[in-house]
């Protein structure tokens, strides 16, 4: 079975490389975010007489020091810094890079000691380096989803605070004390920055860059415009809250509608692997034609890569953006 490690690890490395490249290209060519940025810039220029956009959704300039400040000057690491801040607000990009390198080096040494094969160990190094990034994306996705689910209740809470006669800064302080995590932590940090002398508008902008949510950007943009032009902010917050709830309800409805397709895709991907394991135990000689021959190993690697491509395609087809 040792000869089977090489094609499987190579196929995993190639699949992860393709996914990483596609994610990077998608991030650079995010047409929807660019269009939203342009619309907000046009609206800001119309209201402010040609001024700059008061809120940036696509850029992150969170404070960083030491090695992290040097690393994020490079464009790809600037995006990584943004993801690290959104997943683990208290972690720096240099710390995360050390964790990724340590994971890769540890897996490299383990596979090198177990197999004494440099190719397998090198592929293991790549997989070990990718694993922390996979956990980072999952953590960021869960945290972003939790923040999105908490936002409507938070806006309703702030609207009630304003109707009770409190100031907006007092409402932010109360949100940092009463709301559940992780939104509680973000508003508490925002109020702490404001209480130490930073303008509230700048604190809200930094919080928007940490969260990077279109719904939250609408909320902050409405607050900034209201503080410049005046108006009933509590009514605006109620309208934004209602809009966000409708989007969440529609997204959940679409997810339920596409559940059958996703479940079918998982079964189709898992079925060949399960059958191969069963056949290997029932008739090892039959499976040796794939595991112990060069052409069989190439076929296994190709099949695994196609399976991963099919899984990614099914995920894209069953994912509907709202």
C-alpha positions as CSV (number, residue, x, y, z in Angstrom):
1,X,0.0,0.0,0.0
2,X,3.0,2.3,0.3
3,X,3.1,2.7,-3.4
4,X,-0.4,4.1,-3.2
5,X,0.6,7.0,-1.1
6,X,2.4,8.9,-3.9
7,X,-0.5,9.2,-6.4
8,X,-3.0,10.1,-3.6
9,X,-0.8,12.7,-2.0
10,X,0.1,14.2,-5.4
11,X,-3.6,14.3,-6.4
12,X,-4.4,16.0,-3.1
13,X,-1.7,18.6,-3.6
14,X,-2.8,19.3,-7.2
15,X,-6.5,19.6,-6.1
16,X,-5.6,22.0,-3.3
17,X,-3.4,24.0,-5.6
18,X,-6.2,24.4,-8.2
19,X,-8.7,25.4,-5.4
20,X,-6.2,27.9,-4.0
21,X,-5.5,29.5,-7.4
22,X,-9.2,29.7,-8.2
23,X,-9.9,31.3,-4.9
24,X,-7.2,33.9,-5.4
25,X,-8.4,34.7,-8.9
26,X,-12.0,34.9,-7.7
27,X,-10.9,37.4,-5.0
28,X,-9.0,39.6,-7.5
29,X,-11.9,39.5,-9.9
30,X,-14.8,40.0,-7.5
31,X,-17.1,41.9,-9.8
32,X,-20.0,42.2,-7.4
33,X,-17.9,43.8,-4.7
34,X,-16.3,46.2,-7.2
35,X,-19.7,47.2,-8.5
36,X,-21.0,47.8,-4.9
37,X,-17.9,49.9,-4.2
38,X,-18.5,52.0,-7.3
39,X,-22.2,52.6,-6.4
40,X,-21.3,53.6,-2.9
41,X,-18.6,56.0,-4.2
42,X,-21.0,57.6,-6.6
43,X,-23.5,58.1,-3.9
44,X,-20.9,59.6,-1.6
45,X,-19.7,62.0,-4.2
46,X,-23.3,63.1,-4.9
47,X,-24.0,63.8,-1.3
48,X,-20.6,65.3,-0.4
49,X,-19.9,67.2,-3.6
50,X,-17.2,65.1,-5.0
51,X,-15.6,63.9,-1.7
52,X,-14.2,60.4,-1.2
53,X,-16.2,57.4,-0.1
54,X,-16.6,57.6,3.7
55,X,-16.5,53.8,4.0
56,X,-14.2,51.3,2.3
57,X,-15.4,47.8,2.0
58,X,-12.6,46.3,0.1
59,X,-9.5,47.6,1.8
60,X,-8.1,46.7,5.2
61,X,-5.7,49.0,7.0
62,X,-6.0,47.6,10.5
63,X,-3.1,48.5,12.8
64,X,-0.2,46.1,12.6
65,X,3.2,46.3,14.1
66,X,6.5,44.5,13.9
67,X,6.9,41.7,11.4
68,X,3.1,41.8,10.5
69,X,3.4,45.4,9.4
70,X,6.2,44.4,7.0
71,X,4.4,41.3,5.7
72,X,1.1,43.0,4.8
73,X,2.9,45.5,2.5
74,X,2.9,42.6,0.0
75,X,-0.5,42.5,-1.7
76,X,-1.3,38.7,-1.3
77,X,-0.4,38.9,2.4
78,X,-2.6,41.9,2.8
79,X,-5.6,39.8,1.9
80,X,-4.3,37.1,4.3
81,X,-4.0,39.7,7.0
82,X,-7.7,40.6,6.4
83,X,-8.8,37.0,6.7
84,X,-6.8,36.4,9.9
85,X,-8.3,39.5,11.5
86,X,-11.8,38.4,10.5
87,X,-11.3,34.9,11.9
88,X,-9.1,35.6,14.9
89,X,-9.2,39.3,15.8
90,X,-6.3,39.0,18.3
91,X,-4.0,37.0,16.0
92,X,-1.3,38.6,13.7
93,X,-0.5,37.4,10.2
94,X,3.1,36.7,11.3
95,X,1.8,34.3,14.0
96,X,-0.4,32.6,11.5
97,X,2.5,32.2,9.1
98,X,4.6,30.6,11.8
99,X,1.7,28.2,12.6
100,X,1.4,27.2,9.0
101,X,5.1,26.7,8.6
102,X,5.3,24.7,11.8
103,X,2.4,22.4,10.7
104,X,4.1,21.9,7.3
105,X,7.5,21.1,8.8
106,X,6.0,18.7,11.4
107,X,4.1,16.8,8.8
108,X,7.2,16.7,6.5
109,X,9.3,15.2,9.3
110,X,6.7,12.6,10.2
111,X,6.2,11.4,6.7
112,X,10.0,11.5,6.0
113,X,10.6,9.3,9.1
114,X,7.7,7.0,8.2
115,X,8.3,6.5,4.5
116,X,11.9,7.7,3.9
117,X,10.6,9.1,0.6
118,X,11.4,12.7,-0.3
119,X,8.6,13.1,-2.8
120,X,5.9,11.9,-0.3
121,X,7.4,14.1,2.4
122,X,7.4,17.1,0.1
123,X,3.8,16.6,-0.9
124,X,3.0,16.2,2.9
125,X,4.8,19.6,3.5
126,X,2.4,21.2,1.0
127,X,-0.6,19.6,2.6
128,X,0.6,20.6,6.1
129,X,1.0,24.2,5.0
130,X,-2.5,24.2,3.5
131,X,-4.3,22.7,6.5
132,X,-4.1,25.9,8.7
133,X,-5.4,27.9,5.8
134,X,-8.4,25.5,5.5
135,X,-9.1,25.9,9.2
136,X,-8.8,29.7,8.8
137,X,-11.3,29.8,6.0
138,X,-13.8,27.6,8.0
139,X,-13.4,29.7,11.1
140,X,-13.8,32.9,9.2
141,X,-16.9,31.6,7.4
142,X,-18.5,30.4,10.7
143,X,-17.7,33.7,12.4
144,X,-19.0,35.8,9.5
145,X,-22.2,33.7,9.4
146,X,-22.7,34.2,13.1
147,X,-22.2,38.0,12.8
148,X,-24.7,38.1,10.0
149,X,-27.3,36.2,12.0
150,X,-26.8,38.5,15.0
151,X,-26.9,41.8,13.1
152,X,-30.8,42.2,12.7
153,X,-31.3,41.8,16.5
154,X,-28.4,44.2,17.2
155,X,-30.0,46.8,14.9
156,X,-33.3,46.5,16.6
157,X,-31.6,46.8,19.9
158,X,-29.8,50.0,18.8
159,X,-33.1,51.4,17.4
160,X,-34.8,50.9,20.7
161,X,-31.9,52.6,22.6
162,X,-32.1,55.6,20.3
163,X,-35.9,55.9,20.7
164,X,-35.4,55.8,24.5
165,X,-33.5,59.0,24.1
166,X,-29.9,57.8,24.5
167,X,-27.1,59.0,22.2
168,X,-25.6,56.8,19.5
169,X,-22.3,56.4,21.4
170,X,-24.2,55.2,24.4
171,X,-26.0,52.8,22.2
172,X,-22.7,51.4,21.0
173,X,-21.5,51.0,24.6
174,X,-24.7,49.2,25.5
175,X,-24.4,46.9,22.5
176,X,-20.9,46.0,23.6
177,X,-22.3,45.0,27.0
178,X,-25.6,43.3,26.1
179,X,-25.2,41.6,22.8
180,X,-23.8,38.0,22.5
181,X,-20.4,37.2,21.1
182,X,-18.8,37.8,18.6
183,X,-20.8,40.9,17.8
184,X,-20.5,42.0,21.4
185,X,-16.7,42.0,21.2
186,X,-16.6,44.0,18.0
187,X,-18.9,46.8,19.4
188,X,-17.0,46.8,22.7
189,X,-13.8,47.3,20.8
190,X,-15.3,50.0,18.8
191,X,-16.5,51.9,21.9
192,X,-13.1,51.4,23.6
193,X,-11.4,53.0,20.7
194,X,-13.9,55.9,20.8
195,X,-13.5,56.4,24.5
196,X,-9.7,56.6,24.1
197,X,-10.1,59.6,21.7
198,X,-10.7,58.1,18.3
199,X,-13.6,59.6,16.3
200,X,-16.6,57.4,16.3
201,X,-16.8,57.4,12.6
202,X,-13.3,56.0,12.3
203,X,-14.0,53.3,14.9
204,X,-17.1,52.3,12.9
205,X,-15.0,52.1,9.6
206,X,-12.4,49.9,11.3
207,X,-15.1,47.6,12.6
208,X,-16.5,47.4,9.1
209,X,-13.2,46.4,7.7
210,X,-12.8,43.7,10.4
211,X,-16.3,42.3,9.8
212,X,-16.4,42.8,6.0
213,X,-20.1,42.3,5.5
214,X,-22.2,44.0,3.0
215,X,-25.1,44.2,5.4
216,X,-22.9,45.7,8.1
217,X,-21.5,48.1,5.5
218,X,-25.1,49.3,4.8
219,X,-25.6,50.0,8.5
220,X,-22.3,52.0,8.9
221,X,-22.9,53.9,5.7
222,X,-26.4,54.9,6.9
223,X,-25.0,56.0,10.3
224,X,-22.3,58.1,8.7
225,X,-24.7,59.8,6.3
226,X,-27.2,60.4,9.1
227,X,-24.5,62.0,11.3
228,X,-23.8,64.4,8.4
229,X,-27.3,65.2,7.1
230,X,-29.6,64.3,10.1
231,X,-32.8,62.3,10.1
232,X,-34.5,59.6,12.0
233,X,-31.8,57.0,12.4
234,X,-34.0,54.6,14.4
235,X,-36.4,54.2,11.5
236,X,-33.4,53.7,9.1
237,X,-32.1,50.9,11.3
238,X,-35.5,49.2,11.4
239,X,-35.6,49.2,7.6
240,X,-32.1,47.8,7.3
241,X,-32.9,45.1,9.9
242,X,-36.0,44.1,8.0
243,X,-34.0,43.9,4.7
244,X,-31.4,41.7,6.3
245,X,-34.0,39.4,7.8
246,X,-35.6,39.0,4.4
247,X,-32.2,38.1,2.8
248,X,-31.4,35.6,5.5
249,X,-34.9,34.0,5.1
250,X,-34.4,33.8,1.3
251,X,-30.9,32.3,1.7
252,X,-32.2,29.6,4.1
253,X,-35.0,28.8,1.8
254,X,-32.6,28.4,-1.1
255,X,-30.3,26.3,1.0
256,X,-33.2,24.0,1.8
257,X,-34.1,23.7,-1.9
258,X,-30.6,22.8,-2.9
259,X,-30.0,20.3,0.0
260,X,-31.0,17.4,-2.2
261,X,-28.5,18.3,-4.9
262,X,-25.7,18.7,-2.3
263,X,-26.5,15.4,-0.6
264,X,-26.5,13.7,-4.0
265,X,-23.1,15.1,-4.8
266,X,-21.6,13.9,-1.5
267,X,-23.0,10.4,-2.2
268,X,-21.6,10.3,-5.7
269,X,-18.2,11.4,-4.5
270,X,-18.0,9.0,-1.6
271,X,-19.5,5.9,-3.4
272,X,-16.4,5.1,-5.6
273,X,-14.0,5.4,-2.6
274,X,-16.2,3.2,-0.4
275,X,-16.6,0.6,-3.1
276,X,-12.8,0.5,-3.8
277,X,-12.1,-0.1,-0.1
278,X,-14.7,-2.9,0.0
279,X,-13.3,-4.6,-3.1
280,X,-9.8,-4.3,-1.7
281,X,-10.8,-6.3,1.4
282,X,-12.9,-8.8,-0.5
283,X,-10.5,-9.4,-3.4
284,X,-7.0,-7.9,-2.8
285,X,-5.7,-9.4,-6.1
286,X,-8.3,-7.4,-8.1
287,X,-7.3,-4.2,-6.4
288,X,-3.6,-4.8,-6.9
289,X,-4.1,-4.0,-10.6
290,X,-4.7,-0.4,-9.6
291,X,-2.4,0.0,-6.5
292,X,0.7,-1.9,-7.6
293,X,1.0,-0.9,-11.3
294,X,2.1,2.4,-12.7
295,X,-0.8,2.9,-15.0
296,X,-3.2,1.9,-12.2
297,X,-1.7,4.5,-9.8
298,X,-2.0,7.2,-12.5
299,X,-5.7,6.2,-13.0
300,X,-6.3,6.4,-9.3
301,X,-4.7,9.9,-9.1
302,X,-6.7,11.1,-12.2
303,X,-9.9,9.7,-10.7
304,X,-9.3,11.4,-7.4
305,X,-8.6,14.7,-9.1
306,X,-11.8,14.4,-11.2
307,X,-13.8,13.5,-8.0
308,X,-12.6,16.7,-6.3
309,X,-13.4,18.7,-9.4
310,X,-16.8,17.2,-9.5
311,X,-17.4,18.0,-5.9
312,X,-16.3,21.6,-6.4
313,X,-18.6,21.9,-9.5
314,X,-21.6,20.5,-7.6
315,X,-20.9,23.0,-4.7
316,X,-20.8,25.9,-7.2
317,X,-24.0,24.8,-8.9
318,X,-25.9,24.4,-5.6
319,X,-24.6,27.6,-4.0
320,X,-26.9,30.5,-4.8
321,X,-25.8,34.0,-3.7
322,X,-28.5,36.3,-2.3
